Amino acid sequence: MRIVVMTVMAVAWLTMPAQAQAPNAPPGMSLPKMEKPPKEEEHHTVKADEKAYKSALDGIQPKQSFDPWGNVREKPKASNSR
């Protein structure tokens, strides 16, 4: 009987974190709700934001590759030495 009580207590303790994820949600409704499609007014602002984002990305200069061992290596010799 003692083993049965301990098993029931262990199962109860293991299910507590699952309840803590959505304490006030009714059963089966713990998933987040999907967002509604943007309204017509919001649609224009979304397009303006995307345009501003793309123009900001175009303004970023690509980084030059950095070779820390560049001064240590020998420069390749010309292979036209026949």
GUFIBA-715501 format. One record per atom (N, C-alpha, C): residue in one letter; x, y, z. Coordinates in steps of 0.001 Angstrom, whole numbers, plus 500000, padded with zeros to 6 digits. Atoms other than C-alpha are relative to their C-alpha. Example, Ala and Ser with C-alpha at 12.3 -4.5 7.8 and 13.67 -1.06 7.14 Angstrom:
REM GUFIBA-715501
A500890498810500000 A512300495500507800 A500900501200500000 S499180498810499940 S513670498940507140 S499230501090500730 
//
This chain:
REM GUFIBA-715501
M500819498810500000 M500000500000500000 M500870501264500000 R499094498864499924 R502886502281500768 R500560500347498612 I499460499783501338 I504287501849497239 I498953500674499114 V501070499405500797 V500909502740495693 V499855501476500345 V500128498610499573 V500677505948497731 V501190500813499491 M498802499309500476 M504253506907496820 M499931500205498485 T500128499887501443 T503534506254493131 T498994501085499636 V501011498979500256 V500398508403493208 V500573501385500301 M499393498717499657 M502321511205494925 M501031500416498937 A498997499694501019 A505135510979492346 A499327500475498714 V500721499594501201 V502666511211489457 V499399501393500190 A500570498686499719 A500971514186491112 A501079501076499931 W498909499023500044 W504309515978491533 W500500500214498575 L499528499860501381 L505276515289487909 L499018500770499125 T500980499285500815 T502026516763486545 T499858501459500409 M500121498615499560 M502304520014488501 M500638500996499034 P499440499026500944 P504687521747486039 P499135500177498750 A500860499875501171 A502271521027483188 A498826500916500303 Q501085499109499622 Q499493522808485051 Q500488501428500125 A499475498657499797 A501756525783485757 A500181500747498687 Q499811499328501284 Q502129526513482046 Q498809500860499631 A501201499225500309 A498541527722481691 A499022499851501163 P500828500219498816 P496954528077485140 P498557500458499831 N501362499480500101 N493857530098484111 N499289499595498719 A500599500368501284 A493203528591480695 A499070498804500188 P500871501172499941 P490272526238480238 P500680498826499299 P499359501169500612 P491198522686479215 P499962500061498475 G499915500024501452 G492378522465475619 G500207501369499377 M499860498649500540 M492790526232475231 M501324500630500409 S498732499461499531 S496394526625476331 S500890500513498866 L499190499531501117 L497734527329472838 L499732501478499750 P500234498583500275 P498231530975471855 P499063500161498812 K500950499751501094 K495557532445469620 K500743500568498804 M499372499509501218 M496434533175466026 M499675501476499827 E500211498577500224 E496811536799465050 E499023500205498848 K500931499655501073 K494127538410462933 K500784500661498866 P499296499327501100 P495152539623459466 P499946501514500203 P499983498552499781 P496132543307459443 P498875500696499238 K501048499205500647 K493474545889458623 K500618500778498847 E499523499263501173 E493728548052455532 E500964501114500391 E499118498919499559 E495281550942457476 E501357499460500444 E498768500601499518 E497835548683459117 E500820499429498851 H499318500600501149 H498650547100455770 H500969501007499367 H499134498977500582 H500075550395454467 H501212500258500890 T498866499766499099 T502212550887457565 T500958498818499978 V499130501186500084 V503506547318457293 V500864500093498749 K499217499860501233 K504571547975453692 K501064501077500153 A499023498929499787 A506266551226454723 A501123499525500904 D498971500529499106 D508071549444457532 D500931499049499258 E499173500931500763 E509263546706455178 E500927500750499041 K499189499209500920 K510492549311452680 K501148500672500750 A498961499368499191 A512394551158455422 A501032498971500451 Y499086501069499572 Y513887547875456649 Y500929499597498855 K499180500394501146 K515083546902453176 K500998501087499619 S499063498922500318 S516601550347452566 S501101500092501055 A498978500003498948 A518391550129455915 A500994498866499778 L499100501121500285 L519802546729454952 L500916500305498831 D499174499640501148 D521041548116451650 D501104500973500398 G499014499018499564 G522911550857453515 G501149499398500788 I498944500642499223 I524991548382455511 I501105499541499051 Q498861500400500824 Q528458547903454047 Q500410498568500363 P499532501356499671 P529637544287453753 P501378500071500647 K498713500008499299 K532531543477456050 K501084499427499098 Q498858500530500734 Q535943542955454527 Q500496498759500735 S499492501195499343 S537356539524455171 S501342500324500646 F498791499731499243 F540089539632457755 F500804498715500123 D499121501162499931 D543038537252457560 D501091500280501021 P499009499705498978 P545014537280460831 P501376499415499683 W498713500622500341 W547756535065459328 W500522500513498661 G499614499492501310 G548094537130456161 G501448500447499915 N498615499538500010 N551481538604457133 N500991498865500215 V499114501119499695 V552896535221458136 V500208499109498776 R499908500886501159 R552181533283454945 R500886500599498921 E499228499543501151 E554417533447451939 E499040500314498868 K500843499660501143 K552970535069448901 K500219498952498915 P499836501011501056 P552282532609446061 P500875500547498862 K499104499593501100 K554971532703443381 K499293499750498682 A500596500167501325 A554083533008439742 A500375498638499456 S499739501338500522 S553800529623438057 S500461500049498543 N499556499854501379 N555032530981434708 N501536499965499896 S498546499976499970 S558725530291435509 S500622498906499138 R499434501024500881 R559415527812432671 R501170500502499319 
//
